[in-house]
């Protein structure tokens, strides 16, 4: 197996105003989340979140403690959220093994033990999308399905944003230190997510888009309310959202995305909303 990682440094919003398309994509877009029999990681300085993807095909993959962590195990001082967005597979945490089907999730609390990824069928490999934040104490590892989720229906077909938010790694479902994750599914005919736009300066966020047809694309919007920018994305790609930035998107087809947050608090409602007409 092979682990690839890079470090992404934080940007001041005043600096980001001058970024061209190439710079925006370099600093915020994660183009390659999955590679066969590899683990790809981005270590972000935004609340020290790690965004990663593990795709075991012919090998068992390990969540390795990369050098910036300065730790014997990846989970020594970290908690982890995992969503399977591929074929069925398993995650072994210490001596326990958790089987994950499509769109099922797993929360792993901090603690010194190995985390291994396995796939059931090499012809349909599992794809484990991962978010990780620092943790101050250990909470139990727990598998979460959509049946366990705290579900919120929002939007309307008339507003092109009829969607279901499956809040799966949140306080109503399990205990965590700061990590929150969920999955939003847009219904056919709807393309907008997270509208009206908002920011939450207490937390950063990462978005992962999937179930995007190969010939379609997602336009992710970021930046300050009066200085928005956009990044065109394909399926199975992720984007970092700083605490000063809006995070919204529209696509040329309906799609699904996974959101993950880390930072000062765990209040899902801690959002500063802005009117759609305020966007510039």
N, C-alpha and C positions, 0 to 999 in steps of 0.2 A: 504494500500500500504506500501511498504518498500523501503527505499533508502540505498544502500550500497556504501561506498566509501573507497578508500585507497589513500595514498600519495606516489608518486614515486620520489625519489631524483635523481638529476643529477649525471652523472659519468664522470670522466676525461678519455679521450681516452687512456692514458697510463695505467690506471687501467683496462679498459675494455679489454685490450689485454690478461689479465690473467684470464678472466672469463671462467668457464666451461659451459657446456650446461645448467645445472640447474640454474646457476646464470644469464646467458643471458636471459633465459625464465622468470625468476622471475622479472628482472628489466625492460625488454622491451616488453614482450608479454602480451597482455590482452586476456586471454583465454575465459572468460565469459563476453560477452558484453550484452547479453539478458537473462533475467529470467522473467517468467510469473508474471505479476502484480508487478514488481519491477523496480527500476531505479538503474543501476550500474554505478559508476563513478570511474575514475582514475584521480587524481589531479597530474599533472606532473610539476616538477620544470623546465622542458624545456619550457621556455617562458610562464610559468604558464598556459599551455594549459590543459583543461579538456576534456577527451575522455569519452563518456558515451553512454548508451543504455537504452531506455525506451520501454517496451513491455506491453501495456495495453491489458488485455484479458477480465476480468470480472470487472475491476475497472478503474476509471479515475485516472491517475497518475499525480503527480505534480513535476515540476523541483524545488526541494527544495534548499534553500541556506544552503549548508553544513557548518560545523563549521569553516574550514580553510578560508572561504570567509569573515567571520565577517561582514556580510551584511544582511539587512532585506529581500531582494529578491535576487534570483540567478542573475538576470540581472541588479542589482544596478550599478555594475561597469564592466559589461561583455556584449559581444555580442555573439550570438549563431548561429551556422549553423546546420540544421537538414536535413537528407535524410531519406525518408521512404523506407525501403528495405523489407517490408512485405506486408500484406494485406492493403486495404485502411483504412484510419483513418483521424483524425483531430487533429490540434493543436490549442488550444485557447490561445491567447496572450492578456491579459487584457480583453477587451470587444469584441475583434474581433476573429472570428474562421476561420481557413484556412484548407481546405480539401486537403489531400495529397494522391495521388495514388502512385503506385509502381514507384520508381526511381524519384519521384518529391522531390524538396527541398524547404526549407524555411529559410530565413535569419531573425533574430530577433536582432534589435539594443538594446543598453543599455536603462535602464529605470525601475522604480519601478512598476512592475505589475506581477501577477501570470502567469505562463506558464503551461498549462494542456495538457495531452495527452489522446486521446480517440481512440478506435477502432470501426470499423463499424460492424464487424462480428467476434464473439469470436472463431468461427471455423477456421478463417483465420486472426489471429491478426496482427495488424500493428506492425512494428518494426522500431522504430525511432532511427537512429544512429546520435549521437550528437558530435560536436566539439565546444569548447568555449574558447575564449581568452579575455584578458582584453581590455577595450575600454575607450577612452578618451572623446568621445562625442556620442550623440545619432544619429543614422541614421534610416530611415523608415524600418519597417518590410515589407518583400516582398517575395511572393511565386515565385519560379523559376522552370520551366520545361525544358526538353531537347530542346524544340522549342525556348526557350529564351537563350540557352547557346551559348557561344563563342566556336565553334567547331574546333578542330584541328585534322587532320588525319595524322598519322605518321607510320613509319615502313613499312614492306613488309612481304608477306607470305614466301618469300625465306629466310628472316632473322628471321622467327618465331616470329615476333613482329608487325604484322599488327593490328593496334588498332585505336580507335577513342577516343579522349580526349574531354569530355564535361566540359568545364570550366563554372561553374554555379554560384558560389559565388566569383566573381572576379570583378575588376574595370570596365571592359567593360560592365558588366551586372548590377551592383549596387554599391552603396557606402558602404564601411565598414572601420573600423579603422585599423585592421591588419589581420583579418581572411580571408583566401582564401580556397575554397573547390571546388572540381570537381570530376567527375566520369569517369574512363577510362574503356572502354569495349574492350576486346580482341576478335578478330574474330576467328571462328573455324579454328584449325590448327596452331594458334599462342599461345605462352605460355610466352614469355618474355615481361616484362614491364620495362620502364625507362632504356633503354640500347641504347647508351653508358651511363655508370653510371656517376653521378655527385654529387657534394655537393653544399650547399649554406650556408655558415657560418653565414649569416644574419638571417636565419630562420630555425626553427625545423619543423618536419613534422610527421604526423600520417597516417598510411595506414590501411584501413579496407577491408578485402577480403570477397567477397560473390559470389554467383552463382558458388560455388565450389562443384562438386558432392560429395556425402557422402563418397564414396570409393576412393576419390582422395585427393591430398594435394598440398600445395604451399610451396616452399622453398624460404624464404625471406633472402636476403643478406644485411648485414650491416657492419659497421666498417670503418676504414680508407682504402684508396686505396691499401696500401701495407700490411694491416692487416685485411683482411675481415673475417667475421664470418657468420654463417647461423643459421636460426631458422625455423624449420618445423612447418607449420600452417595448420589449418583446416578452413572450411568456417565459416563465422560469427565471426571471430576473428580479433583483431587489434594489431598493433605493433607501438611502439614509435621509432622515428628516430631522434637522436640528430643532432645538427647542424654540427658536425664534421664527420658525417657518410654518406656513400652512402646509397641508398634505392632503391633496385631493387629486382626482383623476377622472378622465373620461376615455372611453375606448371605442373602437370601431365595431365592437361586438360585446355582448355580455361576458363576464369573466368572474373569477373568484380571487380574493387576495387575503393574505395573512398579515395581520398587524401585530407588532410587538413593541412594548414600551418599557422603559426603565428610567429611574430618576428619583426625584425628591419625595413623591407620594404615590399612593395607589388609588386615588380617587378618580374613577372613570369619568365622573361628571365634571372634573376640574378642567374646564375648557372655556376659553374666551372666544365667543362666537362673533362673527362679523356678517353683515348683510351681503348678499350676493352682489348688490350694486356698489359695494365699497371696494371690490376687487379692481386692481389696476395693473 
